[in-house]
Each structure stands twice: as structure tokens, then as C-alpha cells.
């Protein structure tokens, strides 16, 4: 298994420092968050090439650029065109960084509130992006994410069916799926099938109220709920069944650790990497039981 650190968990660091930290902790790669001070559509080619040189020197792969552009379903046509142009700029960065995939957000609202036209508009623009990505030899990834059209496996597959392009795949995120209240174990892996292209790993738990460091609130089908971001194994998102399902499906992609628990970033990432590796090894040892 290959493990990537999410640079978004290291936003207090420069991208060079984030890369050095990921390598020092034993990660195989880094998934770069596409916002400053790490990377954006406006980042110069020279700076992007410097990032690739640093990553090469550290022996780090860059499997995915975690873009924040898109949000097509609720945007105006002018805003969608600007998001498309930003996506095209990020595709060039992906090429220079030798990243295989670029994340896009289709937009909202929550799947349980969305109408057909939200899916149809998002699909229209995603098809445009997919055509451009295919010409560049890249893939588009949509993250299963709370507060979006793709917050469950069923809603994600609904959008993929409208896009109808294998260039577009999905990021499985058990933490986000826990927030939504949808299953994130064996059934989810089977349901997503060939469309599951990447995996995000983070832990959290429901709490009575937010406001303290590491907490947040979110609208779900149950109303407004509050959550605490936790280190892996300290919340309610047990990834062990998911890992076993990925092994049974012969998953050969990446696991990106993207925890935002209120701990010092290096300590948090070191903890999560050790736990993720232990759980993965445990799954392999019991695979034939």
C-alpha cells in the first residue's frame, strides 16, 4: 500500500517544508492541496517545477492534486467558465508535477436537497473538464463529501451516470461518509466498484456542541450536527472493515491521510500513519481467515 500525506494538514508550512515533513515521517507521496501557500492556478511554472524537483529529491510521488475548483451545480455560467479555466490551469500544473489525477468539486446542495437540474448542470461542466483531462492523459476525481451532490455512493453514481466518462472517478472518504450517515465499509466498496480510484482516511466523532479547536458543525439529513476531528482510532470512524474490503477488491491505489485533529501536524500525521499501516497489515494477515 502507498500512503500520501495531505498537504492541507500542513498549511502552516511552506510546500517545501510540507514535502520534507512527509518524507521524514515515512510517507510515499504527498497529495497537494490546491490553495496558497501551496499551489493555485496562478502559481508560476518556475515555482511548480521547483516543487517537482524538491519532491524528486525527497523520493516523493505526487499522486493527486486536491483541487477546490468546480462547484458547478450552484454557480452562474460566468462562474462556471472561470472554474473551468482554473481547472485547465491546474491540469498544466498536474502535467509538470507528474500527478495522475486532479480533484474537482461538483457543488451542492446536499444530495438529499438537490434537484435534477443540479446534477444536470454539474454533469455538463464535468464532461467539458473530462474531455480536457483526457487530452492531457489525466483523471478527474470527485470526493464523496458531505454538503455536496456526491455525499453517498448512490448520489455519486447518479452523477457519474450523467457524466458517462471513465475519465471521472471517485475518492472514497469514510470520514465524510460518517458525517452523512451512509455506510463506508464493505458494501460501499462493492457499490462503487471500478469507479473507486482513490481513498482518503480521517477520523471524527459526533459531539454535543462545537466551538472548541478541531470541532465543526454540519447540516445533515438529521439536522444540524456537531463533530470533533480526531486522530485515527480515537473517533468513531473505524476503517478496518474498509481496509479489508479494499484488500479483497485488490485495490492498488493510494491512501491519503488528511486528518485535521487539533494536534501538532507532525505528531498527528505520524500517529495516523502508524495506525493506518497497522490496520492494513492486520487486514492482510486475516485476509484468508
MIDOSE-1310 file (N, C-alpha, C; in nm, 2 decimals, decimal comma, always signed):
residues 289
xxxx	+0,08/-0,12/+0,00/+0,00/+0,00/+0,00/+0,09/+0,12/+0,00; +0,04/+0,23/-0,07/+0,12/+0,35/-0,08/+0,04/+0,46/+0,00; +0,11/+0,53/+0,08/+0,05/+0,63/+0,17/+0,10/+0,77/+0,13; +0,00/+0,86/+0,12/+0,03/+1,00/+0,09/-0,02/+1,09/+0,21
xxxx	+0,06/+1,19/+0,24/+0,02/+1,29/+0,33/-0,06/+1,40/+0,26; -0,16/+1,46/+0,32/-0,24/+1,56/+0,26/-0,17/+1,70/+0,30; -0,13/+1,77/+0,20/-0,06/+1,90/+0,24/-0,15/+2,00/+0,31; -0,28/+1,98/+0,29/-0,38/+2,07/+0,36/-0,37/+2,06/+0,51
xxxx	-0,32/+1,95/+0,56/-0,29/+1,93/+0,71/-0,17/+2,00/+0,75; -0,09/+2,05/+0,65/+0,04/+2,12/+0,68/+0,04/+2,26/+0,63; -0,08/+2,33/+0,63/-0,09/+2,46/+0,57/+0,00/+2,57/+0,64; +0,04/+2,54/+0,76/+0,13/+2,63/+0,83/+0,27/+2,62/+0,78
xxxx	+0,30/+2,52/+0,70/+0,43/+2,50/+0,64/+0,43/+2,55/+0,50; +0,55/+2,58/+0,45/+0,56/+2,60/+0,30/+0,55/+2,47/+0,24; +0,52/+2,47/+0,11/+0,51/+2,34/+0,04/+0,64/+2,26/+0,04; +0,75/+2,33/+0,04/+0,88/+2,26/+0,05/+0,89/+2,19/+0,19
xxxx	+0,86/+2,27/+0,30/+0,86/+2,21/+0,43/+0,76/+2,10/+0,45; +0,64/+2,11/+0,39/+0,54/+2,00/+0,39/+0,60/+1,88/+0,33; +0,66/+1,89/+0,21/+0,72/+1,77/+0,15/+0,83/+1,71/+0,23; +0,91/+1,79/+0,29/+1,02/+1,74/+0,37/+0,97/+1,67/+0,49
xxxx	+0,86/+1,72/+0,55/+0,80/+1,66/+0,67/+0,74/+1,52/+0,63; +0,67/+1,52/+0,52/+0,61/+1,39/+0,47/+0,71/+1,29/+0,45; +0,82/+1,32/+0,38/+0,93/+1,23/+0,36/+0,99/+1,18/+0,49; +1,02/+1,27/+0,58/+1,08/+1,24/+0,71/+0,99/+1,14/+0,79
xxxx	+0,86/+1,16/+0,78/+0,77/+1,07/+0,85/+0,75/+0,93/+0,79; +0,80/+0,92/+0,67/+0,79/+0,79/+0,60/+0,68/+0,77/+0,50; +0,62/+0,88/+0,46/+0,51/+0,87/+0,35/+0,58/+0,85/+0,22; +0,50/+0,78/+0,13/+0,55/+0,76/-0,01/+0,52/+0,87/-0,10
xxxx	+0,42/+0,96/-0,06/+0,39/+1,07/-0,15/+0,32/+1,18/-0,08; +0,28/+1,28/-0,15/+0,21/+1,39/-0,09/+0,10/+1,44/-0,19; -0,02/+1,45/-0,14/-0,14/+1,50/-0,21/-0,14/+1,65/-0,19; -0,12/+1,73/-0,29/-0,11/+1,87/-0,27/-0,24/+1,94/-0,27
xxxx	-0,27/+2,02/-0,16/-0,39/+2,10/-0,16/-0,37/+2,22/-0,25; -0,47/+2,24/-0,34/-0,45/+2,34/-0,44/-0,51/+2,48/-0,39; -0,44/+2,53/-0,29/-0,47/+2,66/-0,24/-0,34/+2,71/-0,18; -0,32/+2,84/-0,19/-0,20/+2,90/-0,13/-0,19/+2,89/+0,02
xxxx	-0,07/+2,87/+0,07/+0,06/+2,90/+0,01/+0,12/+2,78/-0,06; +0,04/+2,67/-0,09/+0,10/+2,55/-0,15/+0,09/+2,55/-0,30; -0,03/+2,57/-0,36/-0,04/+2,57/-0,50/-0,18/+2,63/-0,54; -0,18/+2,69/-0,66/-0,30/+2,75/-0,71/-0,29/+2,77/-0,86
xxxx	-0,40/+2,80/-0,93/-0,40/+2,81/-1,07/-0,30/+2,92/-1,11; -0,27/+3,02/-1,02/-0,18/+3,13/-1,06/-0,04/+3,10/-1,02; -0,01/+2,99/-0,96/+0,13/+2,96/-0,93/+0,22/+2,95/-1,06; +0,33/+3,01/-1,06/+0,42/+3,02/-1,18/+0,47/+2,89/-1,21
xxxx	+0,50/+2,87/-1,34/+0,56/+2,75/-1,39/+0,70/+2,72/-1,32; +0,77/+2,82/-1,30/+0,90/+2,81/-1,23/+0,88/+2,75/-1,09; +0,79/+2,80/-1,02/+0,76/+2,75/-0,88/+0,71/+2,61/-0,89; +0,63/+2,58/-0,98/+0,58/+2,44/-0,99/+0,69/+2,34/-1,02
xxxx	+0,78/+2,38/-1,11/+0,90/+2,30/-1,15/+0,99/+2,28/-1,03; +1,00/+2,38/-0,94/+1,08/+2,37/-0,82/+1,02/+2,27/-0,73; +0,88/+2,27/-0,72/+0,81/+2,17/-0,64/+0,85/+2,03/-0,68; +0,84/+2,00/-0,81/+0,87/+1,87/-0,86/+1,02/+1,83/-0,83
xxxx	+1,11/+1,93/-0,84/+1,25/+1,90/-0,81/+1,27/+1,86/-0,67; +1,20/+1,93/-0,58/+1,21/+1,90/-0,43/+1,15/+1,76/-0,41; +1,03/+1,73/-0,47/+0,97/+1,60/-0,45/+1,06/+1,49/-0,50; +1,12/+1,51/-0,61/+1,22/+1,41/-0,67/+1,33/+1,39/-0,57
xxxx	+1,39/+1,50/-0,52/+1,50/+1,48/-0,43/+1,47/+1,41/-0,30; +1,34/+1,42/-0,26/+1,29/+1,35/-0,14/+1,24/+1,21/-0,17; +1,23/+1,17/-0,29/+1,17/+1,04/-0,33/+1,02/+1,04/-0,31; +0,95/+1,15/-0,32/+0,81/+1,16/-0,30/+0,73/+1,16/-0,44
xxxx	+0,63/+1,08/-0,45/+0,53/+1,09/-0,56/+0,43/+1,19/-0,53; +0,36/+1,24/-0,63/+0,25/+1,34/-0,61/+0,13/+1,27/-0,69; +0,06/+1,19/-0,62/-0,05/+1,11/-0,69/-0,17/+1,20/-0,74; -0,20/+1,30/-0,66/-0,32/+1,38/-0,68/-0,30/+1,52/-0,65
xxxx	-0,36/+1,61/-0,72/-0,37/+1,75/-0,69/-0,51/+1,77/-0,63; -0,52/+1,81/-0,51/-0,65/+1,82/-0,44/-0,71/+1,96/-0,48; -0,78/+1,97/-0,59/-0,83/+2,10/-0,63/-0,96/+2,14/-0,56; -0,98/+2,27/-0,55/-1,10/+2,32/-0,48/-1,19/+2,39/-0,59
xxxx	-1,15/+2,38/-0,71/-1,23/+2,45/-0,82/-1,35/+2,36/-0,85; -1,45/+2,42/-0,93/-1,56/+2,35/-0,97/-1,69/+2,41/-0,91; -1,76/+2,34/-0,82/-1,88/+2,39/-0,76/-1,98/+2,43/-0,87; -1,99/+2,36/-0,98/-2,07/+2,40/-1,09/-2,22/+2,40/-1,07
xxxx	-2,27/+2,32/-0,99/-2,41/+2,30/-0,98/-2,49/+2,42/-0,93; -2,43/+2,50/-0,85/-2,50/+2,62/-0,80/-2,44/+2,75/-0,84; -2,34/+2,75/-0,93/-2,27/+2,87/-0,98/-2,34/+2,92/-1,11; -2,31/+3,05/-1,13/-2,36/+3,11/-1,26/-2,28/+3,06/-1,37
xxxx	-2,32/+3,08/-1,49/-2,25/+3,04/-1,61/-2,11/+3,10/-1,61; -2,11/+3,23/-1,58/-1,98/+3,30/-1,58/-1,88/+3,24/-1,47; -1,94/+3,21/-1,36/-1,85/+3,15/-1,25/-1,81/+3,01/-1,30; -1,89/+2,93/-1,36/-1,86/+2,80/-1,41/-1,74/+2,81/-1,52
xxxx	-1,75/+2,91/-1,60/-1,65/+2,93/-1,71/-1,52/+2,96/-1,64; -1,52/+3,05/-1,53/-1,40/+3,08/-1,46/-1,34/+2,95/-1,39; -1,43/+2,87/-1,33/-1,38/+2,75/-1,27/-1,32/+2,65/-1,37; -1,38/+2,65/-1,49/-1,33/+2,56/-1,59/-1,19/+2,61/-1,64
xxxx	-1,17/+2,74/-1,65/-1,04/+2,79/-1,68/-0,94/+2,77/-1,58; -0,98/+2,78/-1,45/-0,89/+2,74/-1,34/-0,85/+2,59/-1,34; -0,95/+2,51/-1,38/-0,92/+2,37/-1,39/-0,82/+2,34/-1,50; -0,83/+2,41/-1,61/-0,73/+2,39/-1,72/-0,59/+2,43/-1,68
xxxx	-0,58/+2,54/-1,60/-0,45/+2,58/-1,55/-0,39/+2,48/-1,46; -0,48/+2,42/-1,37/-0,43/+2,32/-1,28/-0,39/+2,19/-1,35; -0,45/+2,16/-1,47/-0,41/+2,05/-1,55/-0,27/+2,06/-1,60; -0,23/+2,18/-1,63/-0,09/+2,21/-1,67/+0,00/+2,18/-1,55
xxxx	-0,04/+2,23/-1,44/+0,04/+2,20/-1,32/+0,05/+2,05/-1,29; -0,06/+1,98/-1,31/-0,06/+1,84/-1,29/+0,04/+1,77/-1,38; +0,05/+1,82/-1,50/+0,14/+1,76/-1,60/+0,29/+1,78/-1,56; +0,32/+1,90/-1,51/+0,45/+1,94/-1,47/+0,49/+1,87/-1,34
xxxx	+0,39/+1,84/-1,26/+0,42/+1,77/-1,13/+0,41/+1,62/-1,14; +0,38/+1,57/-1,26/+0,36/+1,43/-1,29/+0,25/+1,37/-1,19; +0,15/+1,44/-1,17/+0,04/+1,39/-1,09/-0,06/+1,33/-1,18; -0,12/+1,22/-1,14/-0,20/+1,14/-1,23/-0,35/+1,19/-1,24
xxxx	-0,39/+1,26/-1,13/-0,53/+1,30/-1,11/-0,54/+1,43/-1,05; -0,66/+1,49/-1,07/-0,69/+1,62/-1,02/-0,84/+1,62/-0,96; -0,85/+1,66/-0,84/-0,98/+1,66/-0,77/-1,06/+1,78/-0,81; -1,19/+1,76/-0,84/-1,28/+1,87/-0,87/-1,40/+1,85/-0,77
xxxx	-1,47/+1,96/-0,74/-1,59/+1,96/-0,66/-1,71/+1,99/-0,75; -1,81/+1,90/-0,76/-1,93/+1,92/-0,85/-2,02/+2,03/-0,79; -2,02/+2,05/-0,66/-2,10/+2,15/-0,60/-2,21/+2,09/-0,51; -2,30/+2,18/-0,46/-2,41/+2,13/-0,38/-2,54/+2,15/-0,44
xxxx	-2,65/+2,15/-0,37/-2,65/+2,14/-0,22/-2,63/+1,99/-0,18; -2,67/+1,96/-0,05/-2,67/+1,82/+0,00/-2,75/+1,74/-0,10; -2,70/+1,62/-0,12/-2,77/+1,53/-0,22/-2,92/+1,51/-0,18; -2,96/+1,51/-0,05/-3,10/+1,50/-0,01/-3,18/+1,62/-0,04
xxxx	-3,11/+1,73/-0,07/-3,19/+1,86/-0,11/-3,18/+1,89/-0,26; -3,10/+1,82/-0,33/-3,07/+1,85/-0,47/-3,18/+1,82/-0,56; -3,19/+1,89/-0,67/-3,29/+1,86/-0,78/-3,21/+1,81/-0,90; -3,29/+1,76/-1,00/-3,23/+1,71/-1,12/-3,14/+1,81/-1,19
xxxx	-3,18/+1,94/-1,19/-3,10/+2,04/-1,26/-2,97/+2,06/-1,20; -2,95/+2,04/-1,07/-2,82/+2,05/-1,01/-2,73/+1,94/-1,07; -2,78/+1,82/-1,08/-2,70/+1,71/-1,13/-2,67/+1,74/-1,28; -2,77/+1,78/-1,35/-2,75/+1,80/-1,50/-2,65/+1,91/-1,53
xxxx	-2,65/+2,02/-1,45/-2,56/+2,13/-1,47/-2,42/+2,09/-1,43; -2,40/+2,02/-1,32/-2,27/+1,97/-1,28/-2,22/+1,87/-1,39; -2,30/+1,79/-1,44/-2,26/+1,69/-1,54/-2,21/+1,76/-1,67; -2,28/+1,86/-1,71/-2,24/+1,93/-1,83/-2,10/+1,98/-1,82
xxxx	-2,07/+2,05/-1,71/-1,93/+2,11/-1,69/-1,83/+2,00/-1,67; -1,87/+1,89/-1,60/-1,77/+1,79/-1,57/-1,74/+1,72/-1,70; -1,83/+1,71/-1,80/-1,80/+1,65/-1,93/-1,70/+1,73/-2,00; -1,71/+1,87/-1,99/-1,61/+1,96/-2,05/-1,48/+1,94/-1,99
xxxx	-1,47/+1,93/-1,86/-1,35/+1,91/-1,79/-1,29/+1,77/-1,82; -1,37/+1,67/-1,83/-1,32/+1,53/-1,86/-1,26/+1,53/-2,00; -1,32/+1,60/-2,10/-1,26/+1,60/-2,23/-1,12/+1,66/-2,23; -1,10/+1,77/-2,15/-0,97/+1,83/-2,14/-0,87/+1,75/-2,07
xxxx	-0,92/+1,68/-1,96/-0,83/+1,59/-1,89/-0,78/+1,47/-1,97; -0,87/+1,42/-2,05/-0,84/+1,31/-2,14/-0,73/+1,35/-2,24; -0,74/+1,47/-2,29/-0,64/+1,51/-2,38/-0,50/+1,53/-2,31; -0,50/+1,55/-2,18/-0,38/+1,56/-2,11/-0,33/+1,43/-2,04
xxxx	-0,41/+1,33/-2,06/-0,38/+1,20/-2,00/-0,40/+1,19/-1,85; -0,49/+1,28/-1,80/-0,51/+1,28/-1,66/-0,65/+1,23/-1,62; -0,68/+1,21/-1,50/-0,81/+1,17/-1,45/-0,86/+1,28/-1,36; -1,00/+1,28/-1,35/-1,07/+1,37/-1,26/-1,12/+1,28/-1,14
xxxx	-1,11/+1,33/-1,02/-1,16/+1,26/-0,91/-1,26/+1,35/-0,84; -1,38/+1,29/-0,80/-1,48/+1,36/-0,72/-1,48/+1,29/-0,59; -1,47/+1,37/-0,48/-1,46/+1,32/-0,35/-1,60/+1,30/-0,29; -1,63/+1,18/-0,24/-1,76/+1,17/-0,17/-1,75/+1,25/-0,04
xxxx	-1,84/+1,36/-0,04/-1,82/+1,46/+0,05/-1,95/+1,51/+0,10; -1,96/+1,53/+0,23/-2,08/+1,59/+0,29/-2,11/+1,73/+0,23; -2,23/+1,77/+0,23/-2,27/+1,90/+0,18/-2,24/+1,91/+0,03; -2,26/+1,80/-0,04/-2,24/+1,81/-0,19/-2,34/+1,71/-0,26
xxxx	-2,34/+1,72/-0,39/-2,42/+1,63/-0,47/-2,38/+1,48/-0,45; -2,25/+1,46/-0,42/-2,20/+1,33/-0,41/-2,16/+1,29/-0,27; -2,26/+1,29/-0,18/-2,23/+1,26/-0,04/-2,26/+1,12/+0,00; -2,31/+1,04/-0,09/-2,34/+0,90/-0,07/-2,29/+0,82/-0,19
xxxx	-2,27/+0,69/-0,18/-2,23/+0,62/-0,31/-2,34/+0,63/-0,41; -2,47/+0,62/-0,37/-2,58/+0,63/-0,47/-2,58/+0,76/-0,54; -2,57/+0,87/-0,47/-2,57/+1,00/-0,53/-2,45/+1,03/-0,62; -2,33/+0,97/-0,58/-2,21/+0,98/-0,66/-2,23/+0,91/-0,79
xxxx	-2,28/+0,79/-0,78/-2,30/+0,71/-0,91/-2,41/+0,77/-0,99; -2,50/+0,84/-0,94/-2,60/+0,91/-1,02/-2,53/+1,02/-1,10; -2,44/+1,09/-1,04/-2,37/+1,20/-1,12/-2,28/+1,13/-1,22; -2,21/+1,03/-1,19/-2,12/+0,96/-1,28/-2,20/+0,91/-1,40
xxxx	-2,32/+0,86/-1,38/-2,40/+0,81/-1,49/-2,44/+0,92/-1,58; -2,46/+1,04/-1,54/-2,49/+1,15/-1,63/-2,36/+1,20/-1,70; -2,25/+1,19/-1,63/-2,12/+1,24/-1,70/-2,09/+1,13/-1,81; -2,10/+1,01/-1,77/-2,07/+0,90/-1,86/-1,94/+0,91/-1,93
xxxx	-1,83/+0,92/-1,85/-1,69/+0,93/-1,90/-1,60/+0,86/-1,79; -1,53/+0,76/-1,84/-1,44/+0,69/-1,74/-1,32/+0,77/-1,70; -1,30/+0,89/-1,75/-1,20/+0,98/-1,71/-1,23/+1,02/-1,56; -1,36/+1,02/-1,53/-1,40/+1,07/-1,40/-1,43/+0,95/-1,30
xxxx	-1,36/+0,96/-1,19/-1,38/+0,85/-1,08/-1,40/+0,91/-0,95; -1,40/+0,83/-0,84/-1,44/+0,88/-0,71/-1,33/+0,85/-0,61; -1,33/+0,95/-0,51/-1,25/+0,93/-0,39/-1,34/+0,88/-0,28; -1,31/+0,77/-0,22/-1,38/+0,72/-0,10/-1,33/+0,79/+0,02
xxxx	-1,42/+0,84/+0,10/-1,38/+0,91/+0,22/-1,47/+0,87/+0,33; -1,43/+0,78/+0,41/-1,51/+0,72/+0,52/-1,55/+0,83/+0,62; -1,45/+0,93/+0,65/-1,49/+1,03/+0,74/-1,60/+1,12/+0,70; -1,60/+1,15/+0,57/-1,72/+1,23/+0,52/-1,84/+1,15/+0,52
xxxx	-1,83/+1,02/+0,49/-1,95/+0,94/+0,48/-2,01/+0,91/+0,62; -1,92/+0,91/+0,72/-1,97/+0,90/+0,86/-2,05/+1,02/+0,89; -2,01/+1,14/+0,85/-2,08/+1,26/+0,88/-2,22/+1,25/+0,82; -2,23/+1,21/+0,69/-2,36/+1,20/+0,62/-2,45/+1,09/+0,69
xxxx	-2,38/+0,98/+0,74/-2,46/+0,87/+0,79/-2,48/+0,76/+0,70; -2,40/+0,75/+0,59/-2,41/+0,65/+0,50/-2,29/+0,55/+0,52; -2,32/+0,42/+0,49/-2,22/+0,32/+0,52/-2,09/+0,34/+0,44; -1,98/+0,31/+0,51/-1,85/+0,33/+0,45/-1,76/+0,20/+0,45
xxxx	-1,82/+0,09/+0,47/-1,75/-0,04/+0,48/-1,75/-0,12/+0,35; -1,77/-0,25/+0,37/-1,76/-0,34/+0,25/-1,86/-0,31/+0,14; -1,99/-0,28/+0,19/-2,09/-0,25/+0,09/-2,06/-0,13/+0,00; -2,00/-0,03/+0,06/-1,96/+0,09/-0,02/-1,86/+0,06/-0,12
xxxx	-1,76/-0,02/-0,09/-1,66/-0,06/-0,18/-1,72/-0,14/-0,30; -1,80/-0,23/-0,27/-1,87/-0,31/-0,37/-1,96/-0,22/-0,46; -2,03/-0,13/-0,40/-2,12/-0,04/-0,47/-2,04/+0,05/-0,57; -1,93/+0,10/-0,52/-1,85/+0,19/-0,61/-1,78/+0,12/-0,72
xxxx	-1,74/+0,00/-0,69/-1,67/-0,09/-0,79/-1,56/-0,02/-0,86; -1,56/-0,02/-0,99/-1,44/+0,03/-1,07/-1,43/+0,18/-1,06; -1,53/+0,25/-1,01/-1,52/+0,39/-1,00/-1,44/+0,44/-0,88; -1,41/+0,35/-0,79/-1,33/+0,39/-0,67/-1,19/+0,40/-0,72
xxxx	-1,13/+0,52/-0,72/-1,00/+0,54/-0,77/-0,89/+0,58/-0,67; -0,94/+0,63/-0,55/-0,85/+0,69/-0,45/-0,92/+0,69/-0,32; -0,85/+0,69/-0,21/-0,91/+0,68/-0,08/-0,85/+0,78/+0,02; -0,94/+0,86/+0,09/-0,90/+0,95/+0,19/-0,93/+0,89/+0,33
xxxx	-0,84/+0,91/+0,42/-0,85/+0,85/+0,56/-0,85/+0,96/+0,66; -0,95/+0,97/+0,74/-0,95/+1,06/+0,86/-1,06/+1,01/+0,96; -1,05/+1,05/+1,08/-1,14/+1,01/+1,19/-1,21/+1,13/+1,25; -1,33/+1,11/+1,30/-1,40/+1,21/+1,37/-1,52/+1,14/+1,45
xxxx	-1,58/+1,22/+1,53/-1,70/+1,17/+1,60/-1,80/+1,28/+1,63; -1,92/+1,24/+1,65/-2,03/+1,33/+1,68/-2,01/+1,38/+1,83; -2,04/+1,51/+1,85/-2,04/+1,56/+1,98/-2,16/+1,65/+2,00; -2,18/+1,69/+2,13/-2,30/+1,77/+2,16/-2,30/+1,91/+2,10
xxxx	-2,18/+1,98/+2,10/-2,17/+2,11/+2,06/-2,03/+2,14/+2,00; -2,02/+2,23/+1,91/-1,89/+2,27/+1,85/-1,85/+2,41/+1,91; -1,73/+2,44/+1,88/-1,67/+2,57/+1,92/-1,53/+2,56/+1,97; -1,49/+2,44/+2,02/-1,35/+2,42/+2,06/-1,27/+2,38/+1,94
xxxx	-1,13/+2,39/+1,95/-1,04/+2,36/+1,84/-1,07/+2,22/+1,79; -1,07/+2,21/+1,66/-1,10/+2,08/+1,59/-1,24/+2,04/+1,58; -1,33/+2,13/+1,62/-1,48/+2,10/+1,61/-1,54/+2,18/+1,49; -1,65/+2,13/+1,44/-1,72/+2,20/+1,34/-1,87/+2,15/+1,34
xxxx	-1,95/+2,22/+1,27/-2,09/+2,18/+1,26/-2,13/+2,16/+1,11; -2,23/+2,08/+1,09/-2,26/+2,04/+0,95/-2,41/+2,01/+0,94; -2,47/+2,05/+0,83/-2,61/+2,01/+0,81/-2,61/+1,87/+0,75; -2,69/+1,79/+0,81/-2,71/+1,66/+0,75/-2,87/+1,63/+0,74
xxxx	-2,90/+1,51/+0,70/-3,05/+1,48/+0,69/-3,11/+1,48/+0,83; -3,03/+1,47/+0,93/-3,09/+1,47/+1,07/-3,09/+1,61/+1,13; -3,05/+1,71/+1,06/-3,05/+1,85/+1,11/-2,90/+1,90/+1,12; -2,89/+2,00/+1,21/-2,75/+2,05/+1,23/-2,68/+1,96/+1,34
xxxx	-2,57/+1,91/+1,30/-2,49/+1,82/+1,39/-2,35/+1,88/+1,41; -2,29/+1,83/+1,52/-2,16/+1,88/+1,56/-2,06/+1,77/+1,57; -1,93/+1,80/+1,53/-1,83/+1,69/+1,51/-1,70/+1,74/+1,57; -1,62/+1,64/+1,61/-1,48/+1,67/+1,65/-1,39/+1,59/+1,56
xxxx	-1,29/+1,65/+1,51/-1,19/+1,58/+1,43/-1,09/+1,51/+1,52; -1,06/+1,39/+1,49/-0,98/+1,30/+1,58/-0,87/+1,24/+1,51; -0,77/+1,20/+1,58/-0,66/+1,12/+1,53/-0,72/+0,98/+1,50; -0,66/+0,91/+1,40/-0,71/+0,78/+1,36/-0,72/+0,68/+1,48
xxxx	-0,83/+0,62/+1,50/-0,85/+0,53/+1,61/-0,91/+0,59/+1,73; -0,92/+0,72/+1,74/-0,97/+0,79/+1,86/-1,11/+0,85/+1,84; -1,17/+0,83/+1,72/-1,30/+0,87/+1,69/-1,39/+0,76/+1,67; -1,49/+0,78/+1,59/-1,59/+0,67/+1,56/-1,59/+0,62/+1,42
xxxx	-1,49/+0,65/+1,34/-1,48/+0,61/+1,20/-1,37/+0,49/+1,19; -1,42/+0,37/+1,22/-1,33/+0,26/+1,22/-1,31/+0,21/+1,07; -1,19/+0,23/+1,02/-1,15/+0,20/+0,88/-1,12/+0,05/+0,86; -1,12/-0,03/+0,96/-1,07/-0,17/+0,94/-1,15/-0,25/+0,85
xxxx	-1,28/-0,24/+0,86/-1,36/-0,31/+0,76/-1,34/-0,26/+0,62; -1,33/-0,13/+0,60/-1,30/-0,07/+0,47/-1,17/-0,12/+0,42; -1,06/-0,12/+0,50/-0,93/-0,17/+0,45/-0,94/-0,32/+0,41; -1,02/-0,40/+0,49/-1,03/-0,54/+0,45/-1,11/-0,55/+0,31
xxxx	-1,21/-0,47/+0,29/-1,28/-0,47/+0,17/-1,19/-0,42/+0,05; -1,10/-0,32/+0,07/-1,01/-0,28/-0,03/-0,91/-0,39/-0,07; -0,87/-0,46/+0,03/-0,78/-0,57/+0,01/-0,84/-0,68/-0,07; -0,97/-0,71/-0,03/-1,04/-0,82/-0,10/-1,07/-0,78/-0,25
xxxx	-1,08/-0,65/-0,27/-1,10/-0,60/-0,41/-0,97/-0,57/-0,48; -0,86/-0,61/-0,42/-0,73/-0,59/-0,48/-0,70/-0,44/-0,52; -0,74/-0,35/-0,43/-0,72/-0,21/-0,45/-0,57/-0,18/-0,46; -0,53/-0,11/-0,56/-0,38/-0,08/-0,58/-0,36/+0,07/-0,59
xxxx	-0,45/+0,15/-0,54/-0,43/+0,29/-0,54/-0,36/+0,34/-0,42; -0,39/+0,46/-0,38/-0,32/+0,53/-0,27/-0,42/+0,55/-0,15; -0,37/+0,56/-0,03/-0,44/+0,61/+0,08/-0,38/+0,74/+0,12; -0,46/+0,85/+0,12/-0,41/+0,98/+0,17/-0,47/+1,00/+0,31
xxxx	-0,38/+1,04/+0,40/-0,42/+1,07/+0,53/-0,44/+1,22/+0,54; -0,56/+1,26/+0,58/-0,59/+1,41/+0,57/-0,65/+1,45/+0,70; -0,61/+1,40/+0,81/-0,67/+1,44/+0,94/-0,64/+1,59/+0,98; -0,74/+1,65/+1,04/-0,73/+1,79/+1,09/-0,75/+1,79/+1,24
xxxx	-0,72/+1,69/+1,31/-0,73/+1,68/+1,45/-0,65/+1,79/+1,52; -0,69/+1,85/+1,63/-0,62/+1,96/+1,70/-0,50/+1,91/+1,77; -0,40/+1,86/+1,69/-0,27/+1,82/+1,74/-0,16/+1,88/+1,66; -0,04/+1,89/+1,71/+0,07/+1,94/+1,62/+0,07/+1,85/+1,49
xxxx	+0,08/+1,92/+1,38/+0,07/+1,84/+1,25/+0,16/+1,72/+1,24; +0,28/+1,73/+1,27/+0,37/+1,62/+1,26/+0,34/+1,51/+1,35; +0,30/+1,54/+1,47/+0,26/+1,43/+1,57/+0,13/+1,36/+1,52; +0,04/+1,44/+1,47/-0,09/+1,39/+1,42/-0,06/+1,30/+1,30
xxxx	+0,02/+1,34/+1,20/+0,04/+1,26/+1,08/+0,12/+1,13/+1,12; +0,22/+1,14/+1,21/+0,29/+1,02/+1,25/+0,20/+0,92/+1,31; +0,11/+0,97/+1,40/+0,02/+0,88/+1,46/-0,07/+0,81/+1,36; -0,13/+0,89/+1,27/-0,22/+0,83/+1,18/-0,16/+0,73/+1,08
xxxx	-0,03/+0,76/+1,04/+0,04/+0,67/+0,95/+0,07/+0,54/+1,02; +0,11/+0,54/+1,15/+0,14/+0,42/+1,22/+0,01/+0,34/+1,24; -0,10/+0,40/+1,27/-0,23/+0,33/+1,29/-0,28/+0,27/+1,16; -0,27/+0,35/+1,05/-0,32/+0,30/+0,92/-0,24/+0,18/+0,87
xxxx	-0,11/+0,19/+0,89/-0,02/+0,08/+0,85/-0,05/-0,05/+0,93; -0,07/-0,03/+1,06/-0,10/-0,15/+1,15/-0,24/-0,21/+1,11; -0,34/-0,13/+1,08/-0,47/-0,18/+1,04/-0,46/-0,25/+0,91; -0,38/-0,19/+0,81/-0,36/-0,26/+0,68/-0,29/-0,39/+0,69
xxxx	-0,19/-0,40/+0,78/-0,12/-0,52/+0,80/-0,21/-0,63/+0,86; -0,29/-0,58/+0,96/-0,38/-0,67/+1,03/-0,48/-0,73/+0,93; -0,53/-0,65/+0,84/-0,62/-0,70/+0,73/-0,56/-0,80/+0,64; -0,43/-0,78/+0,61/-0,36/-0,87/+0,52/-0,34/-1,01/+0,59
xxxx	-0,31/-1,00/+0,72/-0,28/-1,12/+0,80/-0,41/-1,21/+0,81; -0,53/-1,14/+0,82/-0,65/-1,21/+0,84/-0,73/-1,23/+0,71; -0,67/-1,20/+0,60/-0,74/-1,20/+0,47/-0,79/-1,34/+0,43; -0,72/-1,44/+0,46/-0,76/-1,57/+0,43/-0,83/-1,65/+0,54
x	-0,86/-1,58/+0,65/-0,93/-1,65/+0,76/-1,07/-1,69/+0,72
